[in-house]
Amino acid sequence: MKVSVDFDQCEANGICVGIAPDVFELDDEDMLHVAEGEVRADRVTQVEEAVAQCPKAALRLL
């Protein structure tokens, strides 16, 4: 499973960072970065929660 971000929708609220900080990161310019590769099995629950909590529905699991 991988995470996809619709940067046209993302407002960089950082909710995802608070839920899964080892997967999501905001840089100094408030650009969201997602860890590359597959989501680790032990992080799937947190990533699913981050996707569900995104206020702009900018995150998707592939």
PDB file with SEQRES, HELIX, SHEET and CRYST1 records, atoms N, CA, C and O in Angstrom:
SEQRES   1 A   62  MET LYS VAL SER VAL ASP PHE ASP GLN CYS GLU ALA ASN          
SEQRES   2 A   62  GLY ILE CYS VAL GLY ILE ALA PRO ASP VAL PHE GLU LEU          
SEQRES   3 A   62  ASP ASP GLU ASP MET LEU HIS VAL ALA GLU GLY GLU VAL          
SEQRES   4 A   62  ARG ALA ASP ARG VAL THR GLN VAL GLU GLU ALA VAL ALA          
SEQRES   5 A   62  GLN CYS PRO LYS ALA ALA LEU ARG LEU LEU                      
HELIX    1 AA1 ILE A   15  ILE A   19  1                                   5    
HELIX    2 AA2 ALA A   41  ARG A   43  5                                   3    
HELIX    3 AA3 VAL A   44  GLN A   53  1                                  10    
SHEET    1 AA1 2 VAL A   3  VAL A   5  0                                        
SHEET    2 AA1 2 LEU A  59  LEU A  61 -1                                        
SHEET    1 AA2 2 PHE A  24  LEU A  26  0                                        
SHEET    2 AA2 2 LEU A  32  VAL A  34 -1                                        
CRYST1    1.000    1.000    1.000  90.00  90.00  90.00 P 1           1          
ATOM      1  N   MET A   1       0.845  -1.160   0.000  1.00  0.00           N  
ATOM      2  CA  MET A   1       0.000   0.000   0.000  1.00  0.00           C  
ATOM      3  C   MET A   1       0.900   1.235   0.000  1.00  0.00           C  
ATOM      4  O   MET A   1       1.902   1.288   0.713  1.00  0.00           O  
ATOM      5  N   LYS A   2       0.526   2.228  -0.811  1.00  0.00           N  
ATOM      6  CA  LYS A   2       1.240   3.496  -0.886  1.00  0.00           C  
ATOM      7  C   LYS A   2       0.263   4.635  -0.651  1.00  0.00           C  
ATOM      8  O   LYS A   2      -0.950   4.468  -0.779  1.00  0.00           O  
ATOM      9  N   VAL A   3       0.811   5.804  -0.302  1.00  0.00           N  
ATOM     10  CA  VAL A   3       0.001   6.995  -0.076  1.00  0.00           C  
ATOM     11  C   VAL A   3       0.179   7.932  -1.261  1.00  0.00           C  
ATOM     12  O   VAL A   3       1.294   8.159  -1.728  1.00  0.00           O  
ATOM     13  N   SER A   4      -0.931   8.470  -1.737  1.00  0.00           N  
ATOM     14  CA  SER A   4      -0.931   9.460  -2.811  1.00  0.00           C  
ATOM     15  C   SER A   4      -1.499  10.759  -2.254  1.00  0.00           C  
ATOM     16  O   SER A   4      -2.441  10.747  -1.461  1.00  0.00           O  
ATOM     17  N   VAL A   5      -0.917  11.886  -2.678  1.00  0.00           N  
ATOM     18  CA  VAL A   5      -1.369  13.199  -2.224  1.00  0.00           C  
ATOM     19  C   VAL A   5      -1.837  14.014  -3.423  1.00  0.00           C  
ATOM     20  O   VAL A   5      -1.117  14.134  -4.415  1.00  0.00           O  
ATOM     21  N   ASP A   6      -3.029  14.567  -3.334  1.00  0.00           N  
ATOM     22  CA  ASP A   6      -3.519  15.522  -4.330  1.00  0.00           C  
ATOM     23  C   ASP A   6      -3.093  16.903  -3.846  1.00  0.00           C  
ATOM     24  O   ASP A   6      -3.755  17.507  -3.001  1.00  0.00           O  
ATOM     25  N   PHE A   7      -1.979  17.397  -4.391  1.00  0.00           N  
ATOM     26  CA  PHE A   7      -1.429  18.658  -3.923  1.00  0.00           C  
ATOM     27  C   PHE A   7      -2.297  19.858  -4.290  1.00  0.00           C  
ATOM     28  O   PHE A   7      -2.129  20.936  -3.721  1.00  0.00           O  
ATOM     29  N   ASP A   8      -3.219  19.685  -5.227  1.00  0.00           N  
ATOM     30  CA  ASP A   8      -4.169  20.758  -5.532  1.00  0.00           C  
ATOM     31  C   ASP A   8      -5.182  20.925  -4.397  1.00  0.00           C  
ATOM     32  O   ASP A   8      -5.727  22.012  -4.205  1.00  0.00           O  
ATOM     33  N   GLN A   9      -5.435  19.851  -3.649  1.00  0.00           N  
ATOM     34  CA  GLN A   9      -6.385  19.877  -2.539  1.00  0.00           C  
ATOM     35  C   GLN A   9      -5.715  20.091  -1.183  1.00  0.00           C  
ATOM     36  O   GLN A   9      -6.323  20.654  -0.272  1.00  0.00           O  
ATOM     37  N   CYS A  10      -4.477  19.648  -1.046  1.00  0.00           N  
ATOM     38  CA  CYS A  10      -3.783  19.682   0.245  1.00  0.00           C  
ATOM     39  C   CYS A  10      -3.558  21.118   0.711  1.00  0.00           C  
ATOM     40  O   CYS A  10      -3.036  21.950  -0.031  1.00  0.00           O  
ATOM     41  N   GLU A  11      -3.961  21.396   1.957  1.00  0.00           N  
ATOM     42  CA  GLU A  11      -3.751  22.706   2.568  1.00  0.00           C  
ATOM     43  C   GLU A  11      -2.639  22.671   3.615  1.00  0.00           C  
ATOM     44  O   GLU A  11      -2.415  23.656   4.318  1.00  0.00           O  
ATOM     45  N   ALA A  12      -1.951  21.555   3.717  1.00  0.00           N  
ATOM     46  CA  ALA A  12      -0.850  21.388   4.666  1.00  0.00           C  
ATOM     47  C   ALA A  12      -1.293  21.696   6.098  1.00  0.00           C  
ATOM     48  O   ALA A  12      -0.590  22.384   6.838  1.00  0.00           O  
ATOM     49  N   ASN A  13      -2.456  21.182   6.478  1.00  0.00           N  
ATOM     50  CA  ASN A  13      -2.961  21.363   7.836  1.00  0.00           C  
ATOM     51  C   ASN A  13      -2.109  20.624   8.870  1.00  0.00           C  
ATOM     52  O   ASN A  13      -2.059  21.015  10.036  1.00  0.00           O  
ATOM     53  N   GLY A  14      -1.453  19.571   8.441  1.00  0.00           N  
ATOM     54  CA  GLY A  14      -0.565  18.832   9.329  1.00  0.00           C  
ATOM     55  C   GLY A  14      -1.240  17.793  10.196  1.00  0.00           C  
ATOM     56  O   GLY A  14      -0.591  17.202  11.060  1.00  0.00           O  
ATOM     57  N   ILE A  15      -2.510  17.553   9.995  1.00  0.00           N  
ATOM     58  CA  ILE A  15      -3.197  16.529  10.780  1.00  0.00           C  
ATOM     59  C   ILE A  15      -2.549  15.169  10.551  1.00  0.00           C  
ATOM     60  O   ILE A  15      -2.360  14.400  11.493  1.00  0.00           O  
ATOM     61  N   CYS A  16      -2.214  14.880   9.314  1.00  0.00           N  
ATOM     62  CA  CYS A  16      -1.575  13.607   8.981  1.00  0.00           C  
ATOM     63  C   CYS A  16      -0.218  13.477   9.674  1.00  0.00           C  
ATOM     64  O   CYS A  16       0.161  12.391  10.111  1.00  0.00           O  
ATOM     65  N   VAL A  17       0.506  14.585   9.770  1.00  0.00           N  
ATOM     66  CA  VAL A  17       1.815  14.586  10.430  1.00  0.00           C  
ATOM     67  C   VAL A  17       1.648  14.238  11.907  1.00  0.00           C  
ATOM     68  O   VAL A  17       2.454  13.495  12.467  1.00  0.00           O  
ATOM     69  N   GLY A  18       0.621  14.765  12.525  1.00  0.00           N  
ATOM     70  CA  GLY A  18       0.369  14.468  13.927  1.00  0.00           C  
ATOM     71  C   GLY A  18       0.012  13.020  14.172  1.00  0.00           C  
ATOM     72  O   GLY A  18       0.314  12.475  15.234  1.00  0.00           O  
ATOM     73  N   ILE A  19      -0.624  12.395  13.208  1.00  0.00           N  
ATOM     74  CA  ILE A  19      -1.060  11.004  13.356  1.00  0.00           C  
ATOM     75  C   ILE A  19       0.056  10.025  13.005  1.00  0.00           C  
ATOM     76  O   ILE A  19       0.252   9.027  13.697  1.00  0.00           O  
ATOM     77  N   ALA A  20       0.780  10.310  11.940  1.00  0.00           N  
ATOM     78  CA  ALA A  20       1.838   9.396  11.471  1.00  0.00           C  
ATOM     79  C   ALA A  20       3.079  10.201  11.060  1.00  0.00           C  
ATOM     80  O   ALA A  20       3.369  10.326   9.870  1.00  0.00           O  
ATOM     81  N   PRO A  21       3.814  10.748  12.044  1.00  0.00           N  
ATOM     82  CA  PRO A  21       4.938  11.623  11.725  1.00  0.00           C  
ATOM     83  C   PRO A  21       6.108  10.947  11.027  1.00  0.00           C  
ATOM     84  O   PRO A  21       6.949  11.626  10.437  1.00  0.00           O  
ATOM     85  N   ASP A  22       6.178   9.621  11.084  1.00  0.00           N  
ATOM     86  CA  ASP A  22       7.253   8.935  10.369  1.00  0.00           C  
ATOM     87  C   ASP A  22       6.889   8.679   8.908  1.00  0.00           C  
ATOM     88  O   ASP A  22       7.729   8.217   8.136  1.00  0.00           O  
ATOM     89  N   VAL A  23       5.651   8.972   8.522  1.00  0.00           N  
ATOM     90  CA  VAL A  23       5.195   8.799   7.140  1.00  0.00           C  
ATOM     91  C   VAL A  23       4.993  10.143   6.459  1.00  0.00           C  
ATOM     92  O   VAL A  23       5.304  10.299   5.279  1.00  0.00           O  
ATOM     93  N   PHE A  24       4.468  11.123   7.210  1.00  0.00           N  
ATOM     94  CA  PHE A  24       4.170  12.450   6.662  1.00  0.00           C  
ATOM     95  C   PHE A  24       5.063  13.490   7.323  1.00  0.00           C  
ATOM     96  O   PHE A  24       5.382  13.387   8.507  1.00  0.00           O  
ATOM     97  N   GLU A  25       5.464  14.496   6.543  1.00  0.00           N  
ATOM     98  CA  GLU A  25       6.304  15.562   7.082  1.00  0.00           C  
ATOM     99  C   GLU A  25       5.978  16.870   6.366  1.00  0.00           C  
ATOM    100  O   GLU A  25       5.773  16.884   5.152  1.00  0.00           O  
ATOM    101  N   LEU A  26       5.933  17.954   7.111  1.00  0.00           N  
ATOM    102  CA  LEU A  26       5.795  19.291   6.535  1.00  0.00           C  
ATOM    103  C   LEU A  26       7.164  19.953   6.571  1.00  0.00           C  
ATOM    104  O   LEU A  26       7.838  19.941   7.601  1.00  0.00           O  
ATOM    105  N   ASP A  27       7.574  20.530   5.446  1.00  0.00           N  
ATOM    106  CA  ASP A  27       8.856  21.228   5.433  1.00  0.00           C  
ATOM    107  C   ASP A  27       8.675  22.673   5.887  1.00  0.00           C  
ATOM    108  O   ASP A  27       7.573  23.071   6.266  1.00  0.00           O  
ATOM    109  N   ASP A  28       9.739  23.454   5.850  1.00  0.00           N  
ATOM    110  CA  ASP A  28       9.704  24.839   6.328  1.00  0.00           C  
ATOM    111  C   ASP A  28       8.782  25.729   5.512  1.00  0.00           C  
ATOM    112  O   ASP A  28       8.383  26.800   5.970  1.00  0.00           O  
ATOM    113  N   GLU A  29       8.443  25.292   4.311  1.00  0.00           N  
ATOM    114  CA  GLU A  29       7.543  26.059   3.434  1.00  0.00           C  
ATOM    115  C   GLU A  29       6.139  25.481   3.423  1.00  0.00           C  
ATOM    116  O   GLU A  29       5.339  25.790   2.540  1.00  0.00           O  
ATOM    117  N   ASP A  30       5.843  24.639   4.410  1.00  0.00           N  
ATOM    118  CA  ASP A  30       4.534  23.985   4.543  1.00  0.00           C  
ATOM    119  C   ASP A  30       4.155  23.135   3.333  1.00  0.00           C  
ATOM    120  O   ASP A  30       2.987  23.079   2.948  1.00  0.00           O  
ATOM    121  N   MET A  31       5.130  22.486   2.748  1.00  0.00           N  
ATOM    122  CA  MET A  31       4.871  21.504   1.694  1.00  0.00           C  
ATOM    123  C   MET A  31       4.873  20.126   2.339  1.00  0.00           C  
ATOM    124  O   MET A  31       5.776  19.788   3.105  1.00  0.00           O  
ATOM    125  N   LEU A  32       3.863  19.342   2.024  1.00  0.00           N  
ATOM    126  CA  LEU A  32       3.760  18.000   2.581  1.00  0.00           C  
ATOM    127  C   LEU A  32       4.657  17.045   1.811  1.00  0.00           C  
ATOM    128  O   LEU A  32       4.696  17.065   0.581  1.00  0.00           O  
ATOM    129  N   HIS A  33       5.373  16.213   2.545  1.00  0.00           N  
ATOM    130  CA  HIS A  33       6.195  15.159   1.967  1.00  0.00           C  
ATOM    131  C   HIS A  33       5.743  13.836   2.579  1.00  0.00           C  
ATOM    132  O   HIS A  33       5.427  13.754   3.765  1.00  0.00           O  
ATOM    133  N   VAL A  34       5.723  12.809   1.742  1.00  0.00           N  
ATOM    134  CA  VAL A  34       5.306  11.481   2.176  1.00  0.00           C  
ATOM    135  C   VAL A  34       6.485  10.541   2.008  1.00  0.00           C  
ATOM    136  O   VAL A  34       7.172  10.585   0.988  1.00  0.00           O  
ATOM    137  N   ALA A  35       6.726   9.693   2.995  1.00  0.00           N  
ATOM    138  CA  ALA A  35       7.796   8.709   2.895  1.00  0.00           C  
ATOM    139  C   ALA A  35       7.586   7.867   1.644  1.00  0.00           C  
ATOM    140  O   ALA A  35       6.470   7.445   1.339  1.00  0.00           O  
ATOM    141  N   GLU A  36       8.673   7.634   0.932  1.00  0.00           N  
ATOM    142  CA  GLU A  36       8.581   6.864  -0.312  1.00  0.00           C  
ATOM    143  C   GLU A  36       8.435   5.382  -0.029  1.00  0.00           C  
ATOM    144  O   GLU A  36       8.799   4.890   1.039  1.00  0.00           O  
ATOM    145  N   GLY A  37       7.901   4.697  -0.998  1.00  0.00           N  
ATOM    146  CA  GLY A  37       7.762   3.257  -0.904  1.00  0.00           C  
ATOM    147  C   GLY A  37       6.458   2.840  -0.250  1.00  0.00           C  
ATOM    148  O   GLY A  37       5.552   3.642  -0.026  1.00  0.00           O  
ATOM    149  N   GLU A  38       6.407   1.576   0.039  1.00  0.00           N  
ATOM    150  CA  GLU A  38       5.218   0.985   0.649  1.00  0.00           C  
ATOM    151  C   GLU A  38       5.108   1.393   2.117  1.00  0.00           C  
ATOM    152  O   GLU A  38       6.116   1.550   2.806  1.00  0.00           O  
ATOM    153  N   VAL A  39       3.884   1.562   2.581  1.00  0.00           N  
ATOM    154  CA  VAL A  39       3.640   1.827   3.994  1.00  0.00           C  
ATOM    155  C   VAL A  39       3.958   0.554   4.766  1.00  0.00           C  
ATOM    156  O   VAL A  39       3.478  -0.526   4.421  1.00  0.00           O  
ATOM    157  N   ARG A  40       4.768   0.684   5.810  1.00  0.00           N  
ATOM    158  CA  ARG A  40       5.120  -0.484   6.620  1.00  0.00           C  
ATOM    159  C   ARG A  40       3.866  -1.070   7.255  1.00  0.00           C  
ATOM    160  O   ARG A  40       2.942  -0.342   7.615  1.00  0.00           O  
ATOM    161  N   ALA A  41       3.843  -2.359   7.386  1.00  0.00           N  
ATOM    162  CA  ALA A  41       2.675  -3.068   7.924  1.00  0.00           C  
ATOM    163  C   ALA A  41       2.288  -2.559   9.306  1.00  0.00           C  
ATOM    164  O   ALA A  41       1.102  -2.496   9.631  1.00  0.00           O  
ATOM    165  N   ASP A  42       3.272  -2.196  10.125  1.00  0.00           N  
ATOM    166  CA  ASP A  42       2.964  -1.739  11.478  1.00  0.00           C  
ATOM    167  C   ASP A  42       2.468  -0.295  11.513  1.00  0.00           C  
ATOM    168  O   ASP A  42       2.113   0.199  12.583  1.00  0.00           O  
ATOM    169  N   ARG A  43       2.433   0.394  10.369  1.00  0.00           N  
ATOM    170  CA  ARG A  43       1.970   1.779  10.292  1.00  0.00           C  
ATOM    171  C   ARG A  43       0.668   1.921   9.520  1.00  0.00           C  
ATOM    172  O   ARG A  43       0.144   3.030   9.407  1.00  0.00           O  
ATOM    173  N   VAL A  44       0.133   0.833   8.986  1.00  0.00           N  
ATOM    174  CA  VAL A  44      -1.062   0.892   8.149  1.00  0.00           C  
ATOM    175  C   VAL A  44      -2.241   1.519   8.893  1.00  0.00           C  
ATOM    176  O   VAL A  44      -2.936   2.366   8.331  1.00  0.00           O  
ATOM    177  N   THR A  45      -2.476   1.131  10.118  1.00  0.00           N  
ATOM    178  CA  THR A  45      -3.609   1.658  10.884  1.00  0.00           C  
ATOM    179  C   THR A  45      -3.507   3.170  11.035  1.00  0.00           C  
ATOM    180  O   THR A  45      -4.497   3.878  10.850  1.00  0.00           O  
ATOM    181  N   GLN A  46      -2.318   3.676  11.369  1.00  0.00           N  
ATOM    182  CA  GLN A  46      -2.134   5.114  11.543  1.00  0.00           C  
ATOM    183  C   GLN A  46      -2.292   5.853  10.219  1.00  0.00           C  
ATOM    184  O   GLN A  46      -2.872   6.939  10.187  1.00  0.00           O  
ATOM    185  N   VAL A  47      -1.785   5.283   9.129  1.00  0.00           N  
ATOM    186  CA  VAL A  47      -1.917   5.930   7.825  1.00  0.00           C  
ATOM    187  C   VAL A  47      -3.377   5.946   7.382  1.00  0.00           C  
ATOM    188  O   VAL A  47      -3.843   6.941   6.827  1.00  0.00           O  
ATOM    189  N   GLU A  48      -4.089   4.873   7.618  1.00  0.00           N  
ATOM    190  CA  GLU A  48      -5.522   4.855   7.306  1.00  0.00           C  
ATOM    191  C   GLU A  48      -6.252   5.936   8.088  1.00  0.00           C  
ATOM    192  O   GLU A  48      -7.136   6.599   7.545  1.00  0.00           O  
ATOM    193  N   GLU A  49      -5.897   6.124   9.356  1.00  0.00           N  
ATOM    194  CA  GLU A  49      -6.504   7.164  10.184  1.00  0.00           C  
ATOM    195  C   GLU A  49      -6.166   8.548   9.637  1.00  0.00           C  
ATOM    196  O   GLU A  49      -7.029   9.424   9.592  1.00  0.00           O  
ATOM    197  N   ALA A  50      -4.915   8.750   9.222  1.00  0.00           N  
ATOM    198  CA  ALA A  50      -4.502  10.041   8.653  1.00  0.00           C  
ATOM    199  C   ALA A  50      -5.292  10.349   7.386  1.00  0.00           C  
ATOM    200  O   ALA A  50      -5.729  11.483   7.185  1.00  0.00           O  
ATOM    201  N   VAL A  51      -5.475   9.354   6.538  1.00  0.00           N  
ATOM    202  CA  VAL A  51      -6.252   9.536   5.309  1.00  0.00           C  
ATOM    203  C   VAL A  51      -7.696   9.895   5.659  1.00  0.00           C  
ATOM    204  O   VAL A  51      -8.275  10.800   5.057  1.00  0.00           O  
ATOM    205  N   ALA A  52      -8.270   9.200   6.615  1.00  0.00           N  
ATOM    206  CA  ALA A  52      -9.664   9.448   7.011  1.00  0.00           C  
ATOM    207  C   ALA A  52      -9.844  10.829   7.640  1.00  0.00           C  
ATOM    208  O   ALA A  52     -10.902  11.439   7.486  1.00  0.00           O  
ATOM    209  N   GLN A  53      -8.836  11.326   8.342  1.00  0.00           N  
ATOM    210  CA  GLN A  53      -8.945  12.596   9.048  1.00  0.00           C  
ATOM    211  C   GLN A  53      -8.569  13.808   8.199  1.00  0.00           C  
ATOM    212  O   GLN A  53      -8.761  14.939   8.644  1.00  0.00           O  
ATOM    213  N   CYS A  54      -8.047  13.612   7.010  1.00  0.00           N  
ATOM    214  CA  CYS A  54      -7.647  14.736   6.158  1.00  0.00           C  
ATOM    215  C   CYS A  54      -8.871  15.602   5.846  1.00  0.00           C  
ATOM    216  O   CYS A  54      -9.824  15.121   5.233  1.00  0.00           O  
ATOM    217  N   PRO A  55      -8.855  16.873   6.260  1.00  0.00           N  
ATOM    218  CA  PRO A  55     -10.040  17.720   6.083  1.00  0.00           C  
ATOM    219  C   PRO A  55     -10.345  18.061   4.624  1.00  0.00           C  
ATOM    220  O   PRO A  55     -11.474  18.442   4.313  1.00  0.00           O  
ATOM    221  N   LYS A  56      -9.388  17.937   3.743  1.00  0.00           N  
ATOM    222  CA  LYS A  56      -9.601  18.237   2.329  1.00  0.00           C  
ATOM    223  C   LYS A  56      -9.669  16.977   1.475  1.00  0.00           C  
ATOM    224  O   LYS A  56      -9.759  17.067   0.251  1.00  0.00           O  
ATOM    225  N   ALA A  57      -9.627  15.800   2.105  1.00  0.00           N  
ATOM    226  CA  ALA A  57      -9.633  14.522   1.382  1.00  0.00           C  
ATOM    227  C   ALA A  57      -8.554  14.489   0.311  1.00  0.00           C  
ATOM    228  O   ALA A  57      -8.786  14.020  -0.803  1.00  0.00           O  
ATOM    229  N   ALA A  58      -7.371  14.993   0.658  1.00  0.00           N  
ATOM    230  CA  ALA A  58      -6.263  15.072  -0.296  1.00  0.00           C  
ATOM    231  C   ALA A  58      -5.389  13.826  -0.283  1.00  0.00           C  
ATOM    232  O   ALA A  58      -4.506  13.691  -1.131  1.00  0.00           O  
ATOM    233  N   LEU A  59      -5.608  12.931   0.640  1.00  0.00           N  
ATOM    234  CA  LEU A  59      -4.796  11.722   0.772  1.00  0.00           C  
ATOM    235  C   LEU A  59      -5.586  10.504   0.308  1.00  0.00           C  
ATOM    236  O   LEU A  59      -6.790  10.389   0.535  1.00  0.00           O  
ATOM    237  N   ARG A  60      -4.865   9.600  -0.351  1.00  0.00           N  
ATOM    238  CA  ARG A  60      -5.485   8.347  -0.812  1.00  0.00           C  
ATOM    239  C   ARG A  60      -4.496   7.217  -0.613  1.00  0.00           C  
ATOM    240  O   ARG A  60      -3.282   7.409  -0.680  1.00  0.00           O  
ATOM    241  N   LEU A  61      -5.031   6.051  -0.370  1.00  0.00           N  
ATOM    242  CA  LEU A  61      -4.215   4.840  -0.309  1.00  0.00           C  
ATOM    243  C   LEU A  61      -4.341   4.097  -1.630  1.00  0.00           C  
ATOM    244  O   LEU A  61      -5.439   3.913  -2.155  1.00  0.00           O  
ATOM    245  N   LEU A  62      -3.219   3.682  -2.148  1.00  0.00           N  
ATOM    246  CA  LEU A  62      -3.203   2.952  -3.425  1.00  0.00           C  
ATOM    247  C   LEU A  62      -2.775   1.524  -3.194  1.00  0.00           C  
ATOM    248  O   LEU A  62      -2.697   0.741  -4.141  1.00  0.00           O  
TER     249      LEU A  62                                                      
END                                                                             
